[in-house]
Amino acid sequence: MKIAIVHDQLREFGGAERVLVSLKELYPQANVYTSTFSLSSLGNHANLVKKWKIHTSWFGKIPFINKLYSPLRFLTPRIWESFNFSQYDLVISSTGSWMCKGIKTKKPTLHFSYIHHPPRYLYGYETAVEWQKHLLIRIYGTIINHFLRMWDWKASHKPDYLIANSIETQKRIEKFYRRNSKVIYPPVHISPPISNHQSLIANNYYITVSRLARAKHIDLLIKAANKAKFQLKIVGTGRDMEYLKSIAGPTVKFLGNLTDNELTLAYQEAKAFLFASIDEEFGIAPIEAMGHGLPVIAYSSGGLKETVHENINGFLFLEQTEQSLIEKINKLESLSENEYLQMREEARKESEKYTEKIFKINIMNFINSKLKTQKSNIHLKS
């Protein structure tokens, strides 16, 4: 078969890009298409894609596009409609904010679309930038988003099959697109099994790993650490770095971006993982932390309710307040050493449900079953 994989954009490396890499490993002969591509922006992960044959759209060739891509988002329909996939038997799109599910395909080409999330900015969910606070941008965004929302509806009906990355995303697909979807959780990098004989007393700080952006609510974690005086280490960078540093007390430490080895060491000496994001579709970082045996204390929202189980592998706080978070931290602190170690073991067990191997098996089985059905139908018609 001739196969194409289409991905929204390749300017950063996160959970969506892990899905892309896994898909490419499943189908190494596939050509990769994307709107914009910047190898240097992928950091330590550039080696994963540098040998690929990547087709970038005309949009990605616009000068200074890395600074202009957000204001020019209204061109999204033109980007995906400019590609020709008529020579392919199978097309897999990996999509979120840039809606590459809207590519054009014709029978007998089968199009599967892996949905990381419907575009958050179109449906009232929090985004990294609070664009509504500027009047002119709010007017411009409201007008553009109206038309993009209509196009997103049309785009959502172009794939033959939709795959959701969580039950939370599946619900949004049904709500906004009125379509059914198959849930296949994304691949998460899980560390090898580790010794679980560390005591609660030995681990003296909490950790979070995240882009430092508004929607992640790192400020809530910092304010809680300031108030309760617990040690907090923050891994990651982002546009809110300076603001977050300005409100951080002496118990908060910013580690920036870490190598995989450095991050492993940081996890091994941490007590638990903190997560305050609202309406997260799945939440890969908490699962990675569980892979290191860390209990997770997260805001009870979105896909986190599928993976964090109260008093088993962590805790869910119910209000976006420092006190609500601190109450759950106090619960963790009150555990006996045996209870804490049991929670670490349960966290590790939960993480093992989301390995890359499981993802690849589930994706392959689903796609092959639909290809087989199509082949049978063609045979019957002939």
HUHUDA-V632153 format. One record per residue. N is the residue number from 1. SS is DSSP state (A for helix, B for strand, O for the rest). PHI is phi as a letter, one per 40 degrees, with the letter a starting at -180 (999 if undefined). D_FIRST is the distance of its C-alpha to the first C-alpha in whole Angstrom. Layout:
N_SS_PHI_D_FIRST, N_SS_PHI_D_FIRST
This chain:
1_O_999_0, 2_O_c_4, 3_B_b_6, 4_B_b_10, 5_B_b_13, 6_B_b_16, 7_B_b_19, 8_O_d_23, 9_O_a_25, 10_B_b_25, 11_O_b_29, 12_O_a_30, 13_O_b_28, 14_O_a_29, 15_A_c_27, 16_A_c_25, 17_A_c_24, 18_A_c_23, 19_A_c_21, 20_A_d_19, 21_A_c_19, 22_A_c_18, 23_A_c_15, 24_A_c_14, 25_A_c_15, 26_A_c_13, 27_O_b_10, 28_O_c_12, 29_O_c_9, 30_O_c_9, 31_B_c_12, 32_B_b_15, 33_B_b_17, 34_B_a_21, 35_O_c_24, 36_O_b_26, 37_B_a_26, 38_O_b_29, 39_A_c_28, 40_A_c_32, 41_A_c_32, 42_A_c_30, 43_A_f_33, 44_A_c_32, 45_A_c_28, 46_A_d_28, 47_A_c_27, 48_A_c_24, 49_O_b_22, 50_O_c_24, 51_O_c_21, 52_O_c_18, 53_O_c_17, 54_B_b_18, 55_B_c_19, 56_B_c_22, 57_O_c_23, 58_A_d_27, 59_A_c_28, 60_A_c_28, 61_A_c_30, 62_O_c_33, 63_O_d_36, 64_O_f_37, 65_A_c_34, 66_A_c_34, 67_A_c_38, 68_A_b_37, 69_O_c_34, 70_O_c_35, 71_O_c_38, 72_O_c_35, 73_A_c_33, 74_A_c_34, 75_A_c_31, 76_A_d_28, 77_A_d_27, 78_A_c_27, 79_A_c_25, 80_A_c_22, 81_A_c_23, 82_O_c_23, 83_O_c_19, 84_O_b_16, 85_O_b_13, 86_O_c_13, 87_O_c_10, 88_O_b_7, 89_O_c_6, 90_B_b_7, 91_B_b_10, 92_B_b_13, 93_B_b_16, 94_B_b_19, 95_B_a_22, 96_O_a_26, 97_O_c_29, 98_O_c_27, 99_O_f_25, 100_A_c_21, 101_A_c_20, 102_A_c_22, 103_O_c_19, 104_O_c_18, 105_O_b_15, 106_O_b_15, 107_O_d_14, 108_O_c_12, 109_O_d_10, 110_B_c_11, 111_B_b_13, 112_B_b_15, 113_B_b_18, 114_B_c_20, 115_B_c_23, 116_O_c_26, 117_O_a_28, 118_O_c_29, 119_O_d_31, 120_A_c_34, 121_A_c_36, 122_A_c_36, 123_O_b_37, 124_O_g_40, 125_O_c_39, 126_O_c_40, 127_O_b_39, 128_O_c_39, 129_O_b_42, 130_O_c_44, 131_A_c_44, 132_A_c_46, 133_A_c_49, 134_O_b_49, 135_A_d_50, 136_A_c_49, 137_A_c_45, 138_A_c_46, 139_A_c_46, 140_A_c_44, 141_A_c_41, 142_A_c_42, 143_A_c_42, 144_A_c_38, 145_A_c_37, 146_A_d_38, 147_A_c_36, 148_A_c_33, 149_A_c_34, 150_A_c_33, 151_A_c_30, 152_A_c_29, 153_A_c_29, 154_A_c_27, 155_A_c_25, 156_A_c_25, 157_O_b_24, 158_O_c_21, 159_O_c_18, 160_O_c_17, 161_B_b_18, 162_B_b_21, 163_B_b_21, 164_B_b_24, 165_O_c_25, 166_O_a_29, 167_A_c_31, 168_A_d_33, 169_A_c_30, 170_A_d_29, 171_A_c_32, 172_A_c_32, 173_A_c_29, 174_A_c_31, 175_A_c_34, 176_A_c_33, 177_A_b_30, 178_O_f_31, 179_O_b_27, 180_O_c_26, 181_O_a_24, 182_B_b_23, 183_B_c_25, 184_O_b_23, 185_O_c_25, 186_O_c_24, 187_O_c_24, 188_O_b_28, 189_O_c_29, 190_O_b_32, 191_O_c_34, 192_O_d_35, 193_O_d_38, 194_O_b_41, 195_O_c_45, 196_O_b_46, 197_O_b_50, 198_O_c_51, 199_O_c_53, 200_O_d_53, 201_O_c_56, 202_O_c_55, 203_O_c_52, 204_O_b_54, 205_O_a_51, 206_B_b_49, 207_B_b_45, 208_B_b_43, 209_B_b_40, 210_O_a_39, 211_O_c_38, 212_O_c_42, 213_O_b_41, 214_A_d_43, 215_A_c_41, 216_A_c_41, 217_O_f_45, 218_A_c_46, 219_A_c_49, 220_A_c_50, 221_A_c_49, 222_A_c_52, 223_A_c_54, 224_A_c_54, 225_A_c_54, 226_A_c_57, 227_A_c_59, 228_A_c_59, 229_O_g_59, 230_O_c_56, 231_O_c_54, 232_B_b_50, 233_B_b_48, 234_B_b_45, 235_B_b_42, 236_O_h_40, 237_O_b_41, 238_O_i_41, 239_O_c_43, 240_O_c_46, 241_A_d_47, 242_A_c_50, 243_A_c_51, 244_A_c_50, 245_A_c_52, 246_A_c_55, 247_A_b_55, 248_O_c_55, 249_O_c_57, 250_O_c_58, 251_O_c_56, 252_B_b_53, 253_B_b_51, 254_B_c_48, 255_B_b_46, 256_B_g_43, 257_O_c_40, 258_O_b_40, 259_O_c_38, 260_A_d_36, 261_A_c_39, 262_A_c_41, 263_A_c_40, 264_A_d_40, 265_A_c_44, 266_A_c_44, 267_A_c_43, 268_A_c_44, 269_O_b_48, 270_O_c_47, 271_O_c_49, 272_B_a_46, 273_B_b_43, 274_B_b_45, 275_B_a_42, 276_O_b_44, 277_O_c_41, 278_O_b_41, 279_O_f_38, 280_O_c_36, 281_O_c_32, 282_O_b_32, 283_O_g_33, 284_A_c_32, 285_A_d_35, 286_A_c_37, 287_A_c_34, 288_A_c_34, 289_A_c_38, 290_A_c_38, 291_A_c_36, 292_O_c_39, 293_O_g_41, 294_O_c_43, 295_B_c_44, 296_B_b_43, 297_B_b_45, 298_B_b_43, 299_B_c_44, 300_O_c_43, 301_O_a_41, 302_O_f_37, 303_O_c_35, 304_A_c_37, 305_A_c_39, 306_A_c_36, 307_A_b_36, 308_O_b_40, 309_O_b_42, 310_B_d_46, 311_O_g_48, 312_O_b_45, 313_O_b_43, 314_B_i_45, 315_B_a_47, 316_B_b_46, 317_B_c_48, 318_O_c_49, 319_O_b_50, 320_O_c_50, 321_O_b_53, 322_A_c_54, 323_A_c_56, 324_A_c_53, 325_A_c_51, 326_A_c_54, 327_A_d_55, 328_A_c_52, 329_A_c_53, 330_A_c_56, 331_A_c_55, 332_A_c_52, 333_A_c_55, 334_O_c_57, 335_O_c_55, 336_O_c_57, 337_A_c_55, 338_A_c_54, 339_A_c_52, 340_A_c_51, 341_A_c_49, 342_A_c_48, 343_A_c_46, 344_A_c_44, 345_A_c_43, 346_A_c_42, 347_A_c_40, 348_A_c_38, 349_A_c_37, 350_A_c_36, 351_A_c_34, 352_A_c_32, 353_A_c_30, 354_A_b_28, 355_O_c_27, 356_A_c_23, 357_A_c_23, 358_A_c_23, 359_A_d_21, 360_A_c_18, 361_A_c_19, 362_A_c_20, 363_A_c_17, 364_A_c_14, 365_A_c_16, 366_A_c_16, 367_A_c_13, 368_A_c_12, 369_A_c_15, 370_A_c_14, 371_A_c_11, 372_A_c_13, 373_A_c_16, 374_A_c_14, 375_A_c_13, 376_A_c_16, 377_A_c_18, 378_A_c_16, 379_A_c_17, 380_A_c_21, 381_A_c_21, 382_O_c_20
